């Protein structure tokens, strides 16, 4: 049974609409987390400022709104028109959270053994999936270059299914600075690239602390970026596909590294 929440105020509606756009997120230092799974993780691990229920909230979204209320957080109800203005109605699934945007630097990444670096990955869906994958395999952080899609965009947050709240995300970086940081922390830097050595050939070295770097969906890692890294590594294939999606390749590389680091004899 749903609960009556106060209507969404004009000021909160205006803020929520601004957070649909990168400029608004940057100016307000806040972002939107859409859907029950993202809101659940936000309430557990994030900095939630407001929870908004849609005009037709599901039982799950009502439970989440009630949980937010018990935490002393603001909860408001949106009308049909307001809901359409602040969220993708196909994916909103009855509940949205307005969250504080973290301001992290490389100094916030502590004792890294496995890190994923995104170098000009452009598609927000891929970026969200890569964050979720890094989270699944126990990465200490995801680091993103200045040319990578914004990790706080609604599509990216949705694709991460809440993983944006589980591990440090450091964005707007220069790859050279990331490599220098990795060297200071004794991380081997490996680039996922078709020009490299086979993954099975480098498997013994994956027990060491490792930073995997993945590049643009179409161009991959450019030569001048590859030259910064310790080695390029390719995932061997036996079928007819020309290549792997960046998220698929990263998943294989991260899995092999996590296996080597956590299940070494």
For each residue, the residues with C-beta under 8 A, 3 or more apart:
1: 62
2: 53 57 62
3: 62 65 66
4: 77
5: 53 65 75 76 77
6: 9 75 76 77
7: 76 77 78 79
8: 12 13 16 52 76 77 78 79 82
9: 6 12 13 76
10: 13 14
11: 14 15
12: 8 9 15 16 50 52 76 98
13: 8 9 10 16 17 78 82 85 86
14: 10 11 17 18
15: 11 12 18 19 28 30 98
16: 8 12 13 19 20 32 52 85 86 96 98
17: 13 14 20 24 85 86
18: 14 15 21 23 24 25 27 28
19: 15 16 24 25 28 30 31 32 86 98
20: 16 17 24 32 86 154
21: 18 24 25
22: 25 26 150 153
23: 18 26 27
24: 17 18 19 20 21 27 28
25: 18 19 21 22 28 29 30 31 101 150 152 153
26: 22 23 29
27: 18 23 24
28: 15 18 19 24 25 101
29: 25 26 100 101 103
30: 15 19 25 49 98 99 100 101
31: 19 25 98 99 101 152 153 154 157
32: 16 19 20 86 87 96 97 98 99 154 157
33: 38 39 41 42 46 96 97 99 157 162 164 165
34: 38 39 87 88 91 92 93 95 96 154 157 158
35: 38 39 91 92 93 95 96 158
36: 39 40 58 60 61 64 93 94 95
37: 40 41 161 162
38: 33 34 35 41 42 97 157 158 160 161 162 164
39: 33 34 35 36 42 43 48 51 61 64 95 96 97
40: 36 37 43 44 64 162
41: 33 37 38 44 45 46 162 163 165 166
42: 33 38 39 45 46 48 97 99 162 165
43: 39 40 46 48 51 64 67 68 71 73 97
44: 40 41 165
45: 41 42 165 166
46: 33 41 42 43 97 99 100 165
47: 99 100 102
48: 39 42 43 51 68 71 73 97 98 99 100
49: 30 73 74 97 98 99 100
50: 12 73 74 75 76 97 98
51: 39 43 48 64 65 68 73 74 75 76 95 96 97 98
52: 8 12 16 75 76 77 78 86 95 96 97 98
53: 2 5 57 61 62 65 75 76 77 78 94 95
54: 57 61 78 83 87 89 92 93 94 95 96
55: 77 78 79 80 83
56: 94
57: 2 53 54 61 62 65 77 94 95
58: 36 61 62 93 94 95
59: 62 63
60: 36 63 64 94 95
61: 36 39 53 54 57 58 64 65 93 94 95
62: 1 2 3 53 57 58 59 65 66
63: 59 60 66 67
64: 36 39 40 43 51 60 61 67 68 95
65: 3 5 51 53 57 61 62 68 69 75 95
66: 3 62 63 69 70
67: 43 63 64 70 71
68: 43 48 51 64 65 71 73 74 75 97
69: 65 66 72 73 75
70: 66 67
71: 43 48 67 68
72: 69
73: 43 48 49 50 51 68 69
74: 49 50 51 68
75: 5 6 50 51 52 53 65 68 69
76: 5 6 7 8 9 12 50 51 52 53
77: 4 5 6 7 8 52 53 55 57
78: 7 8 13 52 53 54 55 82 83 86
79: 7 8 55 82 83
80: 55 83 84
81: 84 85
82: 8 13 78 79 85 86
83: 54 55 78 79 80 86 87 89 92
84: 80 81 87 89
85: 13 16 17 81 82
86: 13 16 17 19 20 32 52 78 82 83 96
87: 32 34 54 83 84 91 92 96 154
88: 34 91 92 154
89: 54 83 84 92
90:
91: 34 35 87 88 158
92: 34 35 54 83 87 88 89 95 96
93: 34 35 36 54 58 61
94: 36 53 54 56 57 58 60 61
95: 34 35 36 39 51 52 53 54 57 58 60 61 64 65 92
96: 16 32 33 34 35 39 51 52 54 86 87 92
97: 32 33 38 39 42 43 46 48 49 50 51 52 68
98: 12 15 16 19 30 31 32 48 49 50 51 52
99: 30 31 32 33 42 46 47 48 49
100: 29 30 46 47 48 49
101: 25 28 29 30 31 152
102: 47 168 169
103: 29
104: 108 109 168 169 170
105: 108 170
106: 109 143 170 173 177 178 181
107:
108: 104 105 168 170
109: 104 106 112 115 140 141 143 168 170
110: 140
111: 140
112: 109 115 140 141 185 187 209 211
113: 140 209 210 261
114: 137 138 139 140 209 210 211 212 254 257 258 261
115: 109 112 139 140 141 142 143 182 187 210 211 212
116: 130 133 134 139 141 142 143 211 212 214 250 254
117: 142 143 144 145 175 178 189 211 212 213 214
118: 121 127 130 142 143 144 145 148 214
119: 145 147 148 175 213 214 215 216 221 225
120: 145 147 148 215 216 219
121: 118 126 127 130 144 148 149 214 215 216 217 246
122: 126 147 148 149 216 217
123: 126 127 149 217
124: 127 128 149 150 153 155 156 159
125: 128 129 155 156 159
126: 121 122 123 129 130 149 159 217 245 246 247
127: 118 121 123 124 130 131 144 148 149 151 156 159
128: 124 125 131 132 151 155 156 157 158 159 160 161 163 164
129: 125 126 132 133 159 160 247
130: 116 118 121 126 127 133 134 142 214 246 247 250
131: 127 128 134 135 142 151 156 159 160 163 164 167 169
132: 128 129 135 136 159 160 161 163
133: 116 129 130 136 137 247 250 251 254
134: 116 130 131 137 139 141 142 163 167 250 254
135: 131 132 138 139 160 163 166 167
136: 132 133 163 254
137: 114 133 134 251 254 255 257 258
138: 114 135 258 262
139: 114 115 116 134 135 142 167 254
140: 109 110 111 112 113 114 115 167 168
141: 109 112 115 116 134 167 168 169 170
142: 115 116 117 118 130 131 134 139 151 167 168 169 170
143: 106 109 115 116 117 118 170 171 173 178 211
144: 117 118 121 127 148 151 169 170 171 172 173
145: 117 118 119 120 148 172 173 174 175 178
146: 171 172 173 174
147: 119 120 122 216
148: 118 119 120 121 122 127 144 145 151 171
149: 121 122 123 124 126 127 153 156
150: 22 25 124 153 156 171
151: 127 128 131 142 144 148 156 157 164 169 171
152: 25 31 101 156 157 164
153: 22 25 31 124 149 150 156 157
154: 20 31 32 34 87 88 157 158
155: 124 125 128 158 159
156: 124 125 127 128 131 149 150 151 152 153 159 160 164
157: 31 32 33 34 38 128 151 152 153 154 160 164
158: 34 35 38 91 128 154 155 161
159: 124 125 126 127 128 129 131 132 155 156
160: 38 128 129 131 132 135 156 157 163 164
161: 37 38 128 132 158
162: 33 37 38 40 41 42 165 166
163: 41 128 131 132 134 135 136 160 166 167
164: 33 38 128 131 151 152 156 157 160 169
165: 33 41 42 44 45 46 162
166: 41 45 135 162 163
167: 131 134 135 139 140 141 142 163
168: 102 104 108 109 140 141 142
169: 102 104 131 141 142 144 151 164
170: 104 105 106 108 109 141 142 143 144 173
171: 143 144 146 148 150 151
172: 144 145 146
173: 106 143 144 145 146 170 177 178
174: 145 146 177 178
175: 117 119 145 178 179 213 225 228
176: 179 180 228
177: 106 173 174 180 181
178: 106 117 143 145 173 174 175 181 182 211 213
179: 175 176 182 183 189 228 229
180: 176 177 183 184
181: 106 177 178 184 185
182: 115 178 179 185 187 188 189 211
183: 179 180 186 187 189
184: 180 181
185: 112 181 182 209
186: 183 208 209
187: 112 115 182 183 208 209 210 211
188: 182 205 208 209 210 211 230 231
189: 117 179 182 183 210 211 213 228 229 230 231
190: 202 210 211 212 213 229 230 231 232 233 253
191: 196 212 213 214 215 221 225 226 229 231 232 233
192: 196 212 213 214 215 221 232 233 234 235 246 249 250 253
193: 196 215 220 221 226 232 233 234
194: 220 234 243
195: 226 232 234
196: 191 192 193 231 232 233 234
197: 201 202 231 232 233 234
198: 201 202 233 234 236
199: 202 203 233 234 235 236 252 253 256
200: 203 236
201: 197 198
202: 190 197 198 199 205 206 231 233
203: 199 200 206 256 260
204: 207 260
205: 188 202 208
206: 202 203 210 256 257 260 261
207: 204 260 261 264
208: 186 187 188 205
209: 112 113 114 185 186 187 188
210: 113 114 115 187 188 189 190 206 257 261
211: 112 114 115 116 117 143 178 182 187 188 189 190
212: 114 115 116 117 190 191 192 250 253 254 257
213: 117 119 175 178 189 190 191 192 221 225 229
214: 116 117 118 119 121 130 191 192 221 246 249 250 253
215: 119 120 121 191 192 193 219 220 221 222 225 246
216: 119 120 121 122 147 219 220 221 246
217: 121 122 123 126 245 246
218:
219: 120 215 216 222
220: 193 194 215 216
221: 119 191 192 193 213 214 215 216 225 226 229 232
222: 215 219 225 226
223: 226 227
224: 227 228
225: 119 175 191 213 215 221 222 228 229
226: 191 193 195 221 222 223 229 232
227: 223 224
228: 175 176 179 189 224 225
229: 179 189 190 191 213 221 225 226 232
230: 188 189 190
231: 188 189 190 191 196 197 202
232: 190 191 192 193 195 196 197 221 226 229
233: 190 191 192 193 196 197 198 199 202 253
234: 192 193 194 195 196 197 198 199
235: 192 199 244 249 252 253
236: 198 199 200
237: 241 244
238:
239:
240:
241: 237 244
242:
243: 194
244: 235 237 241 248 249 252
245: 126 217 248 249
246: 121 126 130 192 214 215 216 217 249 250
247: 126 129 130 133 250 251
248: 244 245 251 252
249: 192 214 235 244 245 246 252 253
250: 116 130 133 134 192 212 214 246 247 253 254
251: 133 137 247 248 254 255
252: 199 235 244 248 249 255 256
253: 190 192 199 212 214 233 235 249 250 256 257
254: 114 116 133 134 136 137 139 212 250 251 257 258
255: 137 251 252 258 259
256: 199 203 206 252 253 259 260
257: 114 137 206 210 212 253 254 260 261
258: 114 137 138 254 255 261 262
259: 255 256 262 263
260: 203 204 206 207 256 257 263 264
261: 113 114 206 207 210 257 258 264
262: 138 258 259
263: 259 260
264: 207 260 261
265:
